[in-house]
């Protein structure tokens, strides 16, 4: 898949910038031969020094992955100065933006969304891949069409389990599992926890664990205690609440796996209600996820301070994948 080239402009007509991470930029680009549009992730090699492992890791994961709900790596190009990853272009926008714009939205819609993500994460887990940074911003629609698929993107923090014990603190604070905060070795169950948080938000528009003070937030997550507050949850089915409780189990051993979650009646049966909950959910999403984007609202240093207090974990000699210079942690 990797192709050496002297100048990327000979392969792609680079158009507008779509976004930027801490050591990469993403551009809309058109392949000169096929005229196909891609999202071209551009990584300067000088920015890679010391971070080669993280990028090699992302590429190793993406090369293994072929699933209809996961953004595909289409090509890799290398020039003397840059590494370029040509990614499948998804044009449907972010999950929350689409929900707010809909006008009609039900539990059944939320169940359908979660089923797609669960299927993709279950597939990753079967390959031995843990995503480690599942959150709404990493869920994009494939196209603007009404029936567009939801796509998982951003594998900057994902990891192959075969690479050894995982204990590096990484991810986005509102979505991290208790065992990750405790710096215990962890595995696929951290993705199940994040899916529980996402499912909760999809049904009420606000997160199960929240505090402006990160230490308080971490304390809430560590306790694993959350509420189904009235009036926001009054019209939500008991089945939906049970589904979330199975994913937000404090103990990763008792937490549902993706395979178990796919069998839950709220996903596989017909217990998800058809009542329109759009008004309440979209109002809460706009209120809680608008502050210069929720992902920026967390303070990286307080998370790192919390981890440092716990002492060095078993992966202390590994590059700090969740450190702020990484593009994917988004703290």
C-alpha positions in Angstrom: 0.0 0.0 0.0 2.9 2.4 0.7 4.1 4.4 -2.3 7.2 6.6 -2.4 6.8 9.8 -4.4 8.9 12.9 -4.8 6.0 15.4 -4.7 2.5 14.8 -3.4 1.1 17.4 -5.8 1.8 15.0 -8.7 -0.6 12.5 -7.2 -3.3 14.7 -5.6 -4.8 18.1 -6.3 -4.9 19.4 -2.7 -8.0 21.6 -2.1 -9.2 23.0 1.2 -8.1 22.2 4.8 -10.5 20.1 6.7 -8.9 20.1 10.1 -5.7 19.8 12.1 -4.3 17.8 14.9 -1.2 18.6 17.0 1.2 17.1 14.5 -0.9 16.6 11.4 -3.2 18.4 9.1 -6.1 17.0 7.0 -6.9 18.3 3.6 -9.6 17.6 1.0 -7.7 16.2 -2.0 -8.6 14.9 -5.4 -6.6 12.0 -6.9 -5.4 13.2 -10.3 -5.9 9.9 -12.1 -9.3 8.7 -10.8 -10.6 12.1 -9.8 -11.7 10.5 -6.5 -11.9 12.7 -3.4 -10.1 11.7 -0.2 -9.2 13.1 3.2 -5.5 13.4 3.1 -3.8 13.4 6.5 -0.4 15.1 6.2 2.3 14.4 8.8 5.6 16.2 8.6 8.5 13.8 9.3 10.2 16.2 11.6 7.1 16.3 13.8 7.2 12.5 13.9 10.6 12.3 15.7 10.0 10.4 18.9 6.4 9.6 17.9 7.1 7.1 15.1 5.6 4.3 17.3 2.2 6.1 17.6 1.9 6.7 13.9 3.2 3.2 12.9 0.6 1.9 15.4 -2.3 3.9 13.7 -1.2 2.6 10.3 -0.9 -1.0 11.5 -4.4 -0.8 12.9 -5.9 0.8 9.8 -4.3 -1.7 7.5 -6.1 -4.5 9.3 -9.5 -2.9 9.3 -12.1 -3.3 6.6 -15.7 -2.6 7.9 -18.6 -0.6 6.5 -18.9 1.6 9.6 -15.1 2.4 9.9 -13.4 5.0 7.9 -10.9 3.2 5.6 -7.3 3.9 4.9 -7.0 3.9 1.1 -3.4 4.7 0.5 -0.1 5.7 2.1 2.3 8.0 0.4 5.8 9.0 1.6 7.9 11.9 0.3 11.3 12.9 1.6 9.6 15.4 4.1 6.1 14.0 4.8 4.0 11.0 5.4 0.5 11.1 3.8 -2.4 8.9 4.7 -5.2 9.0 2.1 -8.4 8.3 4.1 -12.0 7.6 2.9 -13.8 10.9 2.7 -16.9 11.1 4.9 -19.1 14.1 4.2 -22.2 13.7 6.5 -20.9 15.7 9.5 -20.7 15.0 13.2 -23.3 12.9 15.1 -24.6 15.7 17.4 -25.0 18.2 14.6 -27.1 15.8 12.7 -29.3 14.9 15.7 -29.9 18.6 16.4 -30.8 19.3 12.7 -33.2 16.4 12.4 -36.5 17.7 13.9 -37.6 14.1 14.8 -35.6 11.7 16.9 -36.6 8.7 18.9 -35.1 6.0 21.1 -35.3 3.7 18.1 -33.1 6.1 16.1 -30.6 6.1 19.0 -30.7 2.3 19.2 -30.0 2.0 15.4 -27.0 4.4 15.8 -25.6 2.4 18.7 -26.1 -0.9 16.9 -24.0 0.3 14.0 -21.2 1.5 16.3 -21.4 -1.7 18.4 -21.1 -3.8 15.3 -18.0 -1.9 14.2 -16.3 -2.0 17.7 -17.2 -5.7 18.0 -15.4 -6.3 14.7 -12.3 -4.3 16.0 -12.3 -6.4 19.2 -12.4 -9.6 17.2 -9.2 -8.4 15.4 -7.7 -7.7 18.8 -7.9 -3.9 18.3 -9.0 -1.6 21.2 -10.0 1.9 20.0 -9.5 3.6 23.4 -10.9 7.0 22.3 -14.6 6.4 21.4 -16.6 9.6 21.7 -19.2 11.4 19.7 -16.7 13.6 17.9 -15.2 10.5 16.4 -18.5 9.4 15.0 -19.2 10.9 11.6 -21.9 10.3 9.0 -20.7 8.8 5.6 -22.8 11.3 3.6 -25.5 13.9 4.0 -28.2 11.4 2.9 -31.0 10.7 5.5 -30.1 7.0 5.7 -26.3 7.5 5.7 -24.2 5.1 7.8 -22.4 6.2 10.9 -18.6 5.9 10.7 -15.9 5.5 13.4 -12.9 7.6 12.7 -9.6 8.5 14.4 -7.4 5.6 15.4 -4.6 7.7 16.8 -5.0 6.0 20.2 -6.1 2.6 19.2 -3.9 -0.4 20.0 -3.4 -4.0 19.1 -3.9 -6.1 22.3 -1.0 -8.3 21.1 1.3 -5.4 21.7 1.3 -6.2 25.4 -0.5 -5.1 28.5 -2.3 -1.8 28.2 -2.0 0.6 31.2 -1.3 3.9 29.5 -3.7 6.6 30.5 -5.3 8.0 27.4 -8.6 9.0 26.0 -11.0 11.8 26.7 -11.8 12.4 30.4 -15.6 12.3 30.2 -15.5 8.9 28.4 -12.7 7.0 30.2 -13.4 3.9 32.2 -12.7 3.6 36.0 -9.9 1.0 35.5 -8.1 3.4 33.2 -8.2 6.2 35.8 -6.8 3.7 38.3 -4.0 2.8 36.0 -4.9 -0.9 36.2 -4.1 -3.0 33.1 -7.2 -2.8 30.9 -8.6 -4.2 27.6 -11.6 -4.1 25.4 -14.0 -3.3 28.2 -12.8 0.4 28.1 -14.6 0.7 24.7 -17.8 -0.9 26.1 -17.7 1.8 28.9 -17.3 4.6 26.4 -20.2 3.2 24.4 -22.3 3.3 27.6 -21.5 7.0 28.0 -22.3 7.7 24.4 -25.6 5.8 24.6 -26.6 7.7 27.7 -25.9 11.1 26.0 -27.8 10.0 22.9 -31.0 9.6 25.0 -30.8 12.8 27.1 -28.3 15.2 25.6 -25.9 15.4 28.5 -23.2 13.1 30.0 -23.7 10.7 32.9 -20.5 12.0 34.6 -19.8 15.7 34.6 -18.1 18.3 36.7 -16.2 21.5 35.8 -13.5 20.3 38.2 -11.7 17.4 36.7 -10.8 15.8 40.1 -14.5 15.7 40.9 -15.3 14.3 37.5 -12.7 11.5 38.1 -14.1 10.8 41.5 -17.6 10.3 40.0 -16.2 8.0 37.3 -14.3 6.0 39.9 -17.4 5.5 41.9 -19.3 4.6 38.8 -22.5 6.2 40.1 -24.9 8.1 37.8 -28.6 9.0 37.7 -31.4 8.8 35.3 -32.7 12.2 36.2 -36.3 13.4 36.0 -37.8 14.8 33.8 -35.2 14.0 31.1 -35.5 10.2 31.5 -39.2 10.0 32.4 -40.1 9.0 28.8 -37.2 6.6 28.2 -37.8 2.8 28.4 -36.6 0.6 31.2 -34.9 -1.5 28.5 -32.8 1.5 27.4 -31.8 2.2 31.0 -30.9 -1.5 31.6 -28.8 -1.5 28.4 -26.8 1.5 29.7 -26.4 0.0 33.2 -24.9 -3.1 31.7 -22.3 -1.1 29.9 -21.5 1.3 32.7 -20.6 -1.4 35.2 -17.9 -0.3 37.5 -16.2 -3.7 37.3 -14.9 -4.5 33.8 -15.4 -8.2 34.5 -19.2 -7.8 34.8 -19.5 -5.1 32.1 -21.2 -6.2 28.9 -18.9 -7.0 26.0 -19.9 -5.6 22.6 -21.1 -9.1 21.6 -23.4 -9.2 24.7 -24.6 -5.7 24.1 -25.6 -6.6 20.5 -27.8 -9.3 21.9 -29.6 -6.9 24.4 -33.3 -6.5 23.5 -32.9 -2.7 23.2 -30.5 -3.3 20.3 -31.6 -6.6 18.8 -35.3 -6.6 19.8 -38.1 -4.1 19.6 -38.0 -2.5 23.1 -36.7 0.9 21.9 -39.6 3.3 22.0 -40.9 5.4 19.0 -41.7 8.5 21.0 -40.2 11.7 19.6 -37.6 13.0 22.2 -36.0 15.5 19.8 -37.0 18.7 21.6 -35.5 17.7 25.0 -32.4 15.9 23.6 -31.4 18.6 21.1 -31.9 21.4 23.6 -29.6 19.6 26.1 -27.0 18.8 23.4 -26.8 22.4 22.4 -26.5 23.5 26.0 -23.9 20.9 27.1 -21.8 20.5 24.0 -21.6 24.0 22.6 -18.8 25.5 24.7 -16.1 25.9 22.0 -16.6 22.2 21.6 -16.9 20.0 24.6 -13.7 18.2 23.7 -11.7 21.3 24.5 -13.4 21.9 27.9 -11.2 19.4 29.7 -7.8 20.3 31.1 -5.0 17.9 30.0 -2.7 18.9 32.9 -5.2 17.9 35.6 -5.7 14.5 34.1 -2.0 14.0 33.9 -1.6 15.2 37.4 -4.2 12.7 38.6 -2.3 9.9 36.8 1.1 11.0 38.2 -0.3 10.9 41.7 -1.1 7.3 41.2 2.6 6.6 40.4 4.0 5.1 37.3 2.0 2.4 35.5 3.5 -0.8 34.0 3.8 1.0 30.7 5.9 3.9 32.1 8.7 3.3 29.6 6.3 3.5 26.7 5.8 6.8 24.9 2.9 8.7 26.5 0.3 8.1 23.9 -2.3 10.3 25.6 0.1 13.3 26.1 -1.3 16.6 24.8 1.0 16.7 21.7 -1.0 13.7 20.4 -3.8 14.6 17.9 -6.3 12.1 19.2 -6.7 12.5 22.9 -8.4 15.9 22.5 -8.2 16.9 26.1 
